[in-house]
Every structure is written in structure tokens, then in C-alpha cells.
Amino acid sequence: MNDTHQQPEQDDAIIGTVFVGSLIVFAVLGIGGFLAFQYLKPMEELIEIDNTPTKLPSIAEAEDIKLPEIRWTDITKSAGIDFLHQNGAAGEKLLPETMGGGCAFFDFDNDRDQDLIFINSQRWPWADQNESSIATMKLYANDGSGNFTDVTSLAGLDISLYGMGVACGDFDADGWVDLFISCLGEDRLLRNDEGKFVDVTEQAGVGGEPESWSTSSGWFDYDRDGDLDLFVAHYVVWSRDFDLSQEFTILGNIPAYGRPQNFEGTFPSLYRNDGRGKFIDVSDSAGLRVLNPATQTPLAKSLGVVFEDFDTDEDLDIFVSNDTVQNFLFVNQGDGRFVEMATLAGVAFDLQGAARGAMGIDTSHFRNDPTIGVAIGNFANEMTALYVTRDNNLQFYDEAVSNGLGSNTRMQLSFSVLFFDADLDGRLDLLQTNGHLEEQINKVQASQTYEQAPQLFWNSGPENETEFVALPANKTGDDFLKPLVGRGAAYADIDNDGDLDLVLTATGQPARLIRNDQQLNHHWLRVKLTGNGQNLAGIGATITMSTKGRQQFRTVSPTRGYLSQMELPVTFGLGDADLVERLTIRWPDGTEQILENIEADQLLEVEQP
């Protein structure tokens, strides 16, 4: 591709209005929101800078609902975590500096607890650096009680690269979880040889193009042949020279980070596992190469990915969140091909037919019924999306406004979004990490700050008009709401007490490990699967939990949020129920297993018959 090509900003509007049928309406909406959305437009084009504080949207108030106390304690230092993300920022304002980095909870040493890895970027190769300043990823081993030891060097992970995210999966079915590291530049596949990682990128054939920019990635069995395949999202076509040539500024003369609209799009990659340690790039034949209809160039500018069986045909589909262009919903046809159906399904654009600055993504049955919800974190002045299916079909409706989530997320620039049951009451809550791209954004937009507090939205149930209620500091504690330049996030039960703890990452800042100290006396059940084929972790399996006339649903997939991976055991909050009446497991090969009368408050390990 030609690095000097600039895709017109009107492309996204053209795409959206093709489907909403009114270019005029879209243009009026675009002009009205221009100053709010295009925060990095060179300021010299504006006649005057308006420093009047932005009028905030009305905040949805909860009805007469008693909010739970879900207290969090920052244990970063006491737990032995000292990771500092290095993004290479040195004044040139290069776009990749704003996007990292990912993290993951996974059991790298097979001692049955959740270890923690952080993906680092690095100083730019043209910058002055010495041996002591070289940044690497960091791996911390958990002792089972939530205390960690740095084992990076022992595990062979003291590798310096411009990393973005991580995907955890046992691709060779040897019982040890391997790592795929997405990067700016060549990606890495690191095979886990009994706790020591070995670079097998070249022989596996998953390094990608040396100039590519990979973001979120994940392991899943798209062709149902029993082994794990690999999906890799890519952001934009980027080079230092092209980035600098744009001369982005704020206030006329202050260098600023550029907008993705000015960079060309890309294609995602799908690698099929041949079962013998090698992968075949099937991106084209699988139907994943989507072109921009206005320019006939690659459309995707992808940052998040999640796998789910959205059409309930027992194979996994792919939902990709794209930045400033339409989202993708790749529906698996069961024959190795996917059909992109985001527009028909109602998830490509916002309610006005416009593309948003989409970042992280997660999906769940947050209403404890067959309804599927998809949350997507978006740019500042764009509310978090909450696409929800109805009538168990492939048609979604954005309910963020109607259930109160939208107005409470509009001002934040959101990256990771995660569904998890923070208080173990049996309903999935929603975490959102926030943080801006531009350090001096407050000089341009009085309502915006560089560091932003994360948010925890408590699920009060579909019977309430305000379904997701933002918990204030007196319910979470100040440790949770401390602002940071939030990016990745992951959850796991690090101390084996049944509730889920969190790690939050920040670009160019230290990571934060916060322990869940809720004391609500709710019961729980954690379930860890072991498959009998090459998919040993049972990725793609669905688990239905039934007790006291209520059901909960989970899909086993660690790929969620932004650039990050969750622990493999799934957690069911049971509230006051101390017995699970029935657990129905549908394994990836379609076989079904039923267990009954399971005692609560335990980690249940289930092997596929």
C-alpha cells in the first residue's frame, strides 16, 4: 500500500448513509458533533477556542435501588507487582504510543492458580537507550494466595518488542498454555515447554507482515476440527514518516496525536491450525477481507474481538470492533467461510448510522436468558454501545440509552469493557476502563482529562429502568476509582476466595492490581473444563447453570475486553443459593454433559467423557 494515500474523512459517512438512506441527515449530524468528535483537528483551522466547560448530558438516576458495597483494595505493591508500561513517547506524538498494552491471567506453570503477564512496548529504535532502559514483557507467578513473584527471565520472556496484546491457548495440546503476542511489527508465537517459553513464530507461520500493526487476538476452533485456530486483528497502516507528515496539532502549535481517519485500513488475519504445529493463512478464503465500498481499499481498523455463537448454530462467530469505521460481525457458515453481517444485524453503526471510535468489546447473557448482549467501549463524547438481541435471532438493538448506560458513559474515552459478576449475586456487572489519548486534551475540551477513573456498573436487573448503575466511591472505595490512562483489563480469582479480582493496565504508566474485598456472603461456583481432544481447555464450550428456577449462561472463551485475556475457569455467582441443581455443559464437538446437585463455594473441575 502507498503510505502517502489519505482516505477521505467522508468515507465513513458514505458507508453509514448507504444504509440509513439519508446523506443529508448524516451530514447535519456530523457537522453538529464535529467539534466534539474531532478533538485533534488542527486548531489553526478554528477561528476561536471555546474554553467554556462542556455541558454534561443528563445522568440516568437509579430508581429506589439499594446498591451493594463492592469494596476494592489496591494490592499492587504488596502483591509484588511492579510493572511499568513503556510506550516510547518522547515528544514525536506517534500514534502507537497511545494504544498499548494488554495483560492476561493464565496458569503458565500448571499449579492450578492464576499467574499474570503484562505486554510491554519499548523505546523507539531511533531513540537513545542503554541496556538498563530496555523494556520487556513481565510474567509474575502466583503462589495461590494472590502474592506474585517476577519469573520473566526464568520463563524466557525477557524479550523486548513493541508489543500490544496477548492471546493464551494450548495450540499444540501438550497441556501447557502457549502465548501469542500481537505487536507493531512481527508478531510472536511462544510455545510453553513446561514453564519455559520458546519462540516458534517462524516455523508456525504466524508472524504476519513485518510492517503490520496487530492488536487484539484470540484462540478458537472456527472449523470444529478439534484444534485451536488463531484470529489476529490489525489496526491501521502505519509508518513513522507518514505519521509525522500529518503534523497534527492542538491550539495551533502543540504537537498532538493523529486521528485514525488519516491512515489506511487493514485486513484481519485468520490462521488455521493444521494440527502439526503449523498454521495456514485462510483470511481470504474465509471471507474476512472486507473492502471499503467507497475506495476499494481495506476497511478494517480493528481494536477488539470476541467469539460467540450469535446465531445458535453451534459454531463460533467473530465480532470485531473497529475504530471510526463500521464494526464487523462475521457469521460462521460452518464450511470454513464467514459472511459479514454487521449492518443487517444492526451492530455496524450507532443509532444515527455513524461509525464510532470503537475500542474494546465483550459479550454475555447479562439478563440470564437467551438474549445476547454486546458491549463496546467508544471514544470520548460517544456513549458505550450495548447491542442486545431479541427473540433469539441475529438482530440487535442498541439499548445503551434506554437502560441508562449511555448517558453515564458518554463523556469517557473507553477502552476495555468486561462483563463479570463482581458481587456474586447472579447477575453480570460491567467494568469499563477509561483514559484519553492526548495529555493536554483539557486545554481543548474542558470536560476531558487525560487520566480517567474506571467505572463499575452494577447490574440491578432488567425489571429496573436503570439496568446498569454506576457505583460511587462510597460503594467501591477510593482505590477502585483512582484515575489512570486506562487501556487493558483482566479478571481472575487470584486468592481462591471465589470472587473475581482485577488488573488494570495504563499506557506509559504502572499497572494496578485491585483485590475484590466484597463481604456480601453470596455463594459461588467456579467451573474449569478439560476436553478430551486437542482443545484441552474446552474453549468454545457453553455452560448453563440452573438453580432455584434461575439460569445463567457462559461461553468458555478467555478473549474479551481490549488486548487482554481472562482466566479460563468461569465463575457463577449464586446469591443465597448454596446448591446448583443442574449444570449442563455443551462441549465444542456438540456432545452434552449434565451434572446435578453440586455444592456451592468450590472450584469444580469437569473432564469431558
N, C-alpha and C positions, 0 to 999 in steps of 0.2 A: 504493500500500500504506500501511497505517497504521503509522507508526513506533513507536507505543506497544504494538503487538502483541508478545507474547513467546511464542515457540514453546516448548512444554513440552519439558523435557530428556528425557522418556520417549519422544519421537518416534523417536529413533534406535533405541532398544531395541525398540520395536514393529516397526519395519521389519525389523530383524535377525531377531527371533524368529519372524516370519511364515514365514521360510524355513528356520530351523533347528528349528522346531516345539516349542520349549520356552521359554516366558516365564519359568518358574521358574528354569531353569538359567541363563538370561541375567541374571536379577536377582541371583542369588547371585554370579555372576562380576562383575557391575557393582559390587556392594557391596564385594567383596574388593579390587577395584582402585580404589575410589573415591578414596582419599587420594592415590594415585599419579597418577591421570589428571587429576583436577580440581584442579590446583595453584592455581587462582585462586579457589576457593570462599572467600567471606568468612571470615576466620579467627575472627570473633567467634562463629561457629556451632560451633566446636570447643571442647571442654572444656579440652584441653591440647595444647600444641605439642610434638611429639616431635622433639627435635634429635639423636636417635641416628642416626649415619650409616646410610644405607640399605645393606642387604646386596646386593652386586652379584650379578647372575646369573653362573653359571659361563661362562667364556670358552672357546670352542672352540679347542683347540690343534691346530696343523698337525701332520701326520704328519712323517716324516723327509723334509722337502722343503727343497731348497736355494733360499733366497729370493734374488731378484735385487736388485742395487743400482740403484735408480731415483732418482738424485740430482736435487734441485730447487734452483734459486738464485733468491732474491728480487731481481729487477732493476727493481722499480717505479720507484725514483728515477733510477737510471742510464739507464733506457729513456725517461725523460721523462714518466712518468705521475704526475700529482698530483691525481687525482680524489678528492674528499671527498663522501660521500653526506650530504645534509641531509634528515633526516626530520621536522623541525619540532618535535621533542619539547621541551616547555617546562614540563612538570610536570602537565599535564592528563591524561596517560595515555590518549591517543586511539588506538584500535586500528590505524588505518592506519600509525602511526609504526613498527609492528613488522614490516612486510611487505616493503618495497622493498629493493633495487632491482635491476633487470635490467641485462644487458650483452650485447654481440654482437660477434663478429668477422665482418667482411664487407668486400668490396672496393668502397668507395664511389667511387673515382676511376679505376677500370679500369686500374690499373697493375700488376695481377697479384700483389699481395701483400695480406695481411690487415690491414685497419685495425680500429680498436676504438672502440666507442661505449659510454658509460655513461648510463643513465637516472637522472635525479635527481628527488627530490621537492622540497619547498620549505618555507619557514616558513609557518605558517598565516596567512591574510589578516588575521585579527584581532590578530596579534602585531605588536609594534613591529619595524620593519625599515627599514633605509636602503638606498640604491642599492648599496652595496658588499656587502651581505649577501644579495642576491638570488641564488638558486641556479639554475643551468641544467644541462641535459644537457651532456656533453662528448664531442667527437669528436677522435680522435687518428689522424693519418695515419702509416702505416708506411713507412719508407724502404727496406724489403726486407730489412733485416738485423736487425730487431727493435728499432730505435730509432724513437721516436714524436714527432710534433710536434702541438701543440694547434692544430686548424684549425676549432674550433667556430664562431667568428664568421664566418670566411671562407665556411663552408659554409651559413650561415644557420640554425644550430642553437642559437644563444644564446637559447633560449626557456625561460621559467620556467613550470612547471606541476607539479602533484602527480603525477608520473609513477610508473609501476610497472614495466612491461616493454616489450619491443620485439620486432617481427617484421620480418624482412628479406625482400623479394621484389620482383621486377620485374613489378608488376601490369599495366603498360601496354606491356610487351615492347619497350621502346626501347633495351634494352641497358644500362640503368643501374639499380642496385638501389635500390628505394624503401623507406621506413620507415613502419611503423605503430607508434604509441606508445600503449600502454594506460595509462589514468590513473584517478585518483579524480576524477570529473567527466568532462567531454567528452574523448573520445579524439582523436588527431590522425593524419591520413594526410599524410605529407610526400613529395612526388614529387621524385625526383632528376633535376634538369635539368643533366646533365653536371657533377656535383660540387657544385651549389648546390641546396639543398632548398627547396621551395615548398609551403606549406600548401594542400592541395586537399580538406580534410576535408568542407567544406560541399557542394561540387559532386559529390563522390563518394558522399556519404550514409552515411558510416561513423562519425560522431561519437558515436552512441549517445545515451542519455538523460543530461541534464546532472547528474543526481544518482547515476549508476551508479558502480560500483567495478569496473573491469576489471583483470584480472590477466594470465595467460599468453595468448598469441595466436599464430597462425601462418598461413602461406600454404600452400595445397594445392589441387589440382584435384579437387574431390569429384565433379563431374558429368562429367569426362573430355571436356570440350568444348575443351580446349587452353589455356585461360587460368587464372590463379590466383585462387581464391576465398579468403575470409578467415574464419577462426574466431576468436571472442573469448570467453574465459571470464570470468565475473563471480563475485565473492566473495559478499558479503552486502549487504543493505540497510542503509546506514549514514548516520547524521547525528550531528553533534556533540552536539546536545541529548539524543538518545536514549542515546548512549554515556555521557555524564556522569550521566544519570539513574540508571544502574545502580549507581553508587557501589561499584565493585569495590575491594577492599582485600586486603592481606595483613597478618598479625599484628594484625588488628583496626582499625588506624588508618592504615596506609601505603597510599596510592593505588596501584592496580595496573591492569594492562591486562585488559580483559574477555575473556570466552570467546565463541567464535562461536556456541555453542548459544543465546545470548540474542538473537541477531539473526536476522531473517528471511532465507530463502534467495532465490535469484535464478534466472533462466534464462540460458543461454549464447546467443550470437548467431552466426548463420551468414549471411554476406553473399555472394551470388552475383555474380560479375563479369559484366557484360553485354558486355564486350569493347570498350566505347566510353568507358571512364573513369568509369562509374557502377556502383554496387552496389545490389542488391535484397536486403532482409532476408527470408530464407526460413526463419528459425528455426522458425516454427510449422509450415509445410507440410512441412518436412524431418523433423519428429518429434523435435525437440531440447528441447521444453518439458516436462520431467518434473515431475509434481506429487508432493508428499508424501502418501502414501495416508492418513495419519492426520489431516492438517489441510487437505488440498486447496489448499495454498499451494506456491509454487515450492520445489523441494527442493535444488537445487544450491548448494553453497558451494565454488566451484571455484578451484583454485590452479595446477594443472598440466595440460598437454595434450601429446599426442604422436599422430602419424599413422602408421599401419602397415596393411598388408593382412593382417589377422589370419586371415581365412577363405580366403585364397589364391584369390580370385575376380577379381583384377586391378583392384580399385578400393580406394581408401583408406578405412579405418575410423578412428574417433576414440576415443581412450581419455582420459578426464578423471579426474583425481584430485581428490576432494572432501574438505573438512575437516569432520570429525565427522558426516558423513552418507555414505551409500554412494557408491562410485565408479561411474562410468558407462562402459560400453562401447557406443558407437553403431556398429552394424554397417551398412555401406553396402549398400543393396538394389539399387543400380545404376540406379534410376529417379528419383533426386532425393530419396529418402526414406531415413531411418535407423531402425533398430529398436534400442532399448536392451536389451542382453542381459547386463549385468554379473552379475546374480545367477545366471542359468542357466550362465554361463561360469565362475563361481567366483571372480570378482575384485571383487565388490561389498563384501565384508566380510573380517574376519580369520577365523582358523580356528574361533573361538567364535561367529561370526555377529554380531560387533560392528563398528560403523563406527569407523574410526581417524581421527586428525588428519593426513590426507594432505596433503603439500606438493608437491614436485617429482616428475617422472616421466621415465623413459626406457625404451626397448625395444631389443632386439637379439637376434641369433642368437649368444649368447655361448658356445655349445657347438660352434659351427662345423658345425651340422646344421640341418635344417628346424625344429627346436624354437625357439620364440619365448619370450624371457624379458622380463618387465616388472618393473622395479624402481621402488618408490615410497618416498620418504622420509616418515617419520611423526614424530609428536610424541614428546617425552621419555617414557620408560618404555613405548614401543611400538616394537617392532623394525621395521627396514626390511622391506618386503614384497618378495618375489621370486616373482611368479606365473610359472609355466612351463607351456607347452603340452606335451601328449604325443600321439603318434600323428598329428601333423599335423592336428589338428582344433581346434574352438573350445571347448576345455575346458582350464582352467588349474588348477594345483595350487600352493599356496604352499610353496616348498621352502626358505625362508629358514632354518628351524630345522634341517632335515636336512642342509644343506650348510655349516653353520657361520656363515652371515652373520648370522642373527638374534641370537644371543647377543652378538655383537660390535658390534651397533648399537642395542641396547635402551636404553641409558642416554642416548644423544644425542637432541637435538631437531634433526631433519634437514630441510633444505630441498632443495637441488639434489642430484640423483643423475645420474651420467653414465657410460655405457659408452664406453671408448676403450682403445686398445692402447698403454699407457704405455711398455712396453719393447720393442715391435715384435717380440714373439715369436710372433705369430699368434693370440693369444687376447685377447679383450676384457676389460679390467680394469674396476673400478668405483670412481668417485670419489664422495665424499659430503661436502657442506658442512654444517656444524653451527653452531648458536647459539641461545640461548634468547630468549624474548620479554621476560622480566622481569629487570631489572638486579639485583634483590635476591632472586632465587629461592633463593640459597644459604642465606638465613635461614630458609626454609621447608623446603627439601629439601637436606640436607647433600650428597647425591650430585650435585647440579646446580650448574652455573656459567653465568653469562651468556655469556661468551666460551668457545667450544669449538673444539678442533682439528679441522681437516678430516681425512678418512680416505681412504686409498688401499688398496683391496682387490685384491691380485694374484690373477689367475685361474690357479690351479695345474692346472686340467684336471678334467674330470668323473670321471676314474679315481680321484681322491682324495676321501676322505670330507669333508675341509675344502676345499671348492672355491674359496672366496674367502678369502684370507689377508690380514689387516691387516698392512701393512708398518710396522715400528717405525722410530724415528728414525735408528738406525744404518744403515738401508737407504734412507731418503728424504732425510736431512739435516734439521736443525732448522728451516730456512726453510719447509719444507712444513708442519710440524706446529705452527707458531705459532698460538695460539688467536685467534679473531676471532668477531664476531657474524655468522656466515656466512649468506648468502642465495643470490644468483645465482652462476653459474659458466659459463664457456665455454672451449672448446679450439680451437686453431689452430696451425699451423706458422708461427710469426711470423718465423723466421730462415732458412727454407728449408733446414733440415738434415735433414728427413724425419720427425723425431719431433714429438709434439704438446705444445705449451706451454699453460699455463693462466692464466686470470684469475679471481679470486675477488672477489666484492663483499660488503660488510657494511653493515647498516643503521646510519646515523649515524656511520660510520667510513670511513677511507680504503680504497680498493680495493687489491688486491695482484696484481701480475703476477709469475708464477714460471716461470722457464725450465727446460725439461726438459734436464738435462745427463747423461742416461744414456750410458754408454760400453760397451755390450754388443756392438757391431759387428753388430747384426742388420740385415738388408736390409729394404727397404720399397718400396711403390708407392703413389703418390697419383694419384687419377683425378678429373679435372674434366670434366663433361659440358656440351655446348652443344646444346640442342634446336633443331629446325627450324621450330617453330611459335611460339605466343605464350608457351609455358612454356620460355623460353630456358635456364634453369638445369637443366632436366630433373628438377624436384622431383617425387618420387614414383617415379622410376625405380629399379630394383633392379639391383645389380651382383653377379655371382657370380665369385669368383676361384678358380682351380684350379691347384694345383702340387704335385708330389711326393705325389700321392694324397690331398691335403687340400683342402678347400673352405672359403671364407669368404663371408659374405653381408652386403651393406649395402643399406639403403634411403636414397636421397638425400633428406634432409629436415633442414633446419637447426633445426627446432623441437624442442627437447629440454631437459630439466632444469627450471629454475624461472625464469620471466620472461625467459629468455635465448635466444640463437641461436648456433649453431655455424657455423664456416666451411663453405662449400659443397663444396670438394674432399673426397673420402673417402679415408681412409688405411688401407692394408692392411699390417700387419706380416708379414714373410716369414721371420723367423728366419734360418736359414742358407741359404735358397733364394735364388739370385741370378737366377732366371728364372721368370717367370709363364708357365705353359704355355697357359692359356686364360683369357680374360676374356669373360664373357657379360653383355651389357647388355640388359635388357628395358626399353624406353622407356615412358613413361606412356601412349602410344597403343597399346601392345601389340606393336609391332614389336620384333624381336630383332636384335642385332648381336653378332658374335663376333670377337674378336681373339686371335691366338695368338703364342706365343714373344716375350714382351715382356721386355725387360731391366729389371732391378730398379733401385732408387735413382733414380727420376725422377718428375717430375710429368707424367703422361700426359693430354693434352687430347684428348677424343674428341668429334667432331661427329656428330650424328645424320644418317644418309644421307638 
